[in-house]
């Protein structure tokens, strides 16, 4: 009987747990839970004899992987997977997957919650602006970017996207302006919504040289990862431009300096909130569970990220 461990510092919703149990019970698997743990030692002990692992934002490094003697698959319930040491997993012939698209709508709705807050000056009683007829640039046109674009069309925004991995015809068929370079996107758009994955190539990609190209009253909305922002460049542009705004789904490392110097020009969620909806929680949990069953029973590697 395969053993599955659900290791979540931030536990799944009760309805998600019910769904996980149902999927693995039907498959004849033994499912165990490690929830709200505070010590890495608890995780190290829990993974020793399991065949499969479901996580959320939990860090799975080489030490954890080396303790997991029977582990065959890790599924990150969510899109990002930079919390897993892919090379260490590959070295042990462990398949790593994510669950792309399951959190996408939740993240896209958060983008607009933050954009409206920016446009209305954080609801401080002073006159703001409207999103209608403003230009929105989507940097990386994946699952989340597509939903952001769809919502933006409902706001009557002019929507453009840059993604070197998506062709012109795909974007134009969806009514989105195709942009050939990041520089052109930032020059054209008053709002930029970031949806880049965090990999070596995207680290500090959003730098001062890009940010300075943006029009007046510009705003960056970051629901991706803090690492894609060059924080020195961010601090510089905030200091130079009175009407530059930054809204983020994660506190940057330089948050204390921003809070001290740039009151009214920023917003950070208290913790990463993009996927923190009941629906996203359930969708990702069920998708992760099904992917484990399909992999162990059929060898299905559709969503493998460490190929």
N, C-alpha and C positions, 0 to 999 in steps of 0.2 A: 504494500500500500504506500504510494508516494506521500511524502510529508511536505506540507506547505507552511511557511512562516509568513505571517503578516506583521511586519515590524514597522510601527508608526509612532514616532514621537508625538505627532498630531493625529489622533485616532480618526478613523472613518466614522461617518454618521451611522446611527443604529440601523437605518434602512439599508445602507451599503453593506454592513456586516451581515445582515439577514440574507442579502443577495449573494454575498461571497460564500456563506455557509451552504446555501442551496446549490450553487454550482459545484462546489467540491464534494458535497454529500452525494449528489447524483453521479459524479465521476468515481466515487469510492475512495476519495483522498482523505487523509487526516490533515486538518487545518488547525494551526496553533496561532496564538496572538501574543505579541509583545507590544503593549500600548503605553504611551506616556512615560517611557523609560527615561531615566536621567543619567545613567552610567553606561559607558560603552561596554563595560564588562558584561552587562546583562545581554547585550546584543551578541557579543562574542560567544557566550555560552549557548544562546538560543539557536544560532545558525549551525552548530556543530554537526547535526545529523539530518538536516532538511534537504529535500531535493529541489525545492523552489522557494523563491523569496519575492514578496510584494513589499514595496516601500513607497513612501511619498517623498519628502525632502530629506530623508535620512541619509547620512553619509556612509557609503559603502567603499571603504578604502582597501588597500592591499592586505592589511592585518585582518580585517573582517573576512575577506575572501579566502585567505589562507586558513582560517578557522573552520570554514564551511567545507568539510571534507567530501560531502555527498552532493554539493550544490551543482545543479545543471542549468538553471535559468534564474535571472533576476528581472523583474518587471517593475519599472518605475511608473507608478500611476500618475501620469502627467506627461507633458511634452518634453520638458528639459530633462537632461540626464547627466549634467556635469557633476552631480553628486556621487557618481559611480566611477571608480577607477576602471576604465574600459580595457586598458592594457593588461592590468592584473587579472581581470576576468578572462580575457582572451588567452592569456598564458595558461590558464587552468581549464580551457575549453568550456567556459561558461558563457552561455548566450545572454546578452543583455537586450532588453526591449523597452520601449516607451509605449504610451497609449495616445498617439497623436490625434488631435481633434476633439478629444473628450472634454477638455476644459476650455475649448476655444470660445464658445459663446460667453462664458463667464468673464474671461479676460477682455473680450471685445466690449462688453457692457461697462466694465470698469474704465476702459479707455474713455468712453463718453461721459461717465460720471465725473472723471477728472477734468476733461475738456470743458464741460459746462461750468464746473467750479472755477476754472481759470478764467473763462470768458466773463463770468459774473463776479469777478474779484472776491472769490471765496465767500460770497453772500454777506459782504461786510456793510451793506447798505448804500454803497456808492454805485453810480451808473456803470454798467458793464457793456459788453458787446454781444452780438449774436453769432452763432456758427454758420448760419445761412450765408451763402456766397463767399465764404472763406475757403482758402485752399488748404487741403489736407494731403500730406505726403505719407505714404505707407512704405517704411523701409523694411523690406522682406515680406513678400506676398504669399504667405503660407496659409494654414488653416485659420489662424486668428486674423491675419491681415485681410483675408477675403471677407470675413464677417464685419470687420471694422469698415471696410469699403461699402458694404451693403447698407449698414446703418447710416453711414455718412451721406449716402445718396438720399436717404429719407429726410435728412436735415437740409437737403439742397446745397451741400457743399460741393466744390469742384475737387475731384479726387484723382490723385496720381500715385503711381507706385514705381519703386525701383527694386528689382530682384534679378540678378544676372542668371538665375536658374529658371526663370519663367519667361516664356516667349511673348513677343508683342501680340500675336493673335489671341492668345488666351486672355490677356488683360483687356484688349480692345473689345473682344466678344462680351466681356462682362461690364463694359461701359466705363473702364478705368483708363486714364491717360498713361500711356507707356513712357517711361523715362529711362534714358540710356546710361545715366551715371548718377552716383550719389551727389556729386557737386550740383548737377542740374536740379535734382529733387530739392535739395536744401535751398538753392537760390530761388526756387519757384514758390515754395510752400510756407504759409504762416504757421501751420501746425504740422509737426512730424510725429508719427506714432511708430515706435521702435518695436520690431518683432524678431530681432536677430537672435539666433542661438548663441550661447557662449562657447566658443571654441578658440583655439589659439589665433586663428586668422581674424576673429572679430574683437579680440581684446583691445580696448581703447580705440576702437575704430571711429567712434563718434568724438572727434577731436575739435580743437579750436578752429582749425582751418575750415571745417564743415560748418560749424555753428555760426561763424561770422558771416557766412554767405546768406543767412536767413533774412527775410524782410523784417521791417519794423513790427513791433508787437508780436514777436515770434514766441512759440511755445514748443518744448519737447515733452512728449509723454512717453515714459519708459515703463512698459510692463514686461520687458524682457529680463535682462540681468544687469546688475550694477557694473559688472566688469566690462561691458561694451562701451561705457562712457570713460573718456579721458577726463578725470576729475580736475586736473590742473586747468585744462581748457574750459571746463564748465565754470569753475570759479572765475576765470578771466573774463568770460563773456558776461556773466552775471554782474561783474564789477563794471564793465564798460557800457552795458546797455540797460537803461532804466526800465524798458518795457519787455525785457526777456524773462520768460517764465519756464520753470522746470517742475514737472509733476512726475512722481515716480512710485512704482509699486514696491520699492525696497529702499531703505535708507542707504545713501552712499556712505563711503568711508569718511568723506569730508562733511558729513551732515552738521556737526557741531559748528564748523566755520560758516556754513551757509546760514544756519539759524541765527548766528551772532551778527552777520553782516547784511543779510538780504531779506529782512522781514517783508512778508507780503509777496515774495517773488517765487515761492516754492511750496510744494506739498509732498510729504512722504507718508505712505501708509505705515502704521505702527509695526506691521510685519507683512510678509508677502501675501497679498490678498487676492491676486488675480483669479485663482482657482477656488477661492473660498465661498462657494455657493453649495447649497444642498444638492442641486442637480449635478454639478460638476463632480462633486465628491462621489456620488453614486455612480455616475457614468464611468469615471476612471477606474473605480474599484471593480465594477463588473467586467469592464473590458480587460483589465489585468488578469482577472481570474480565468476568463475564457481563453485568453492567449496562452496561459500556462497549460490548460487542459489540451488545447490544440497542438501545442508544441510537444508535450509529453506523449500524447496519443498518436499524433500524425506527423511529427517533425516539422510543423508549420513555423517557419521563421520570418513571416511576413514583416513584422515590425522590428526586426533585429537591427541594432545600431552599432554593433562592434564587428561588422563583417570584415 
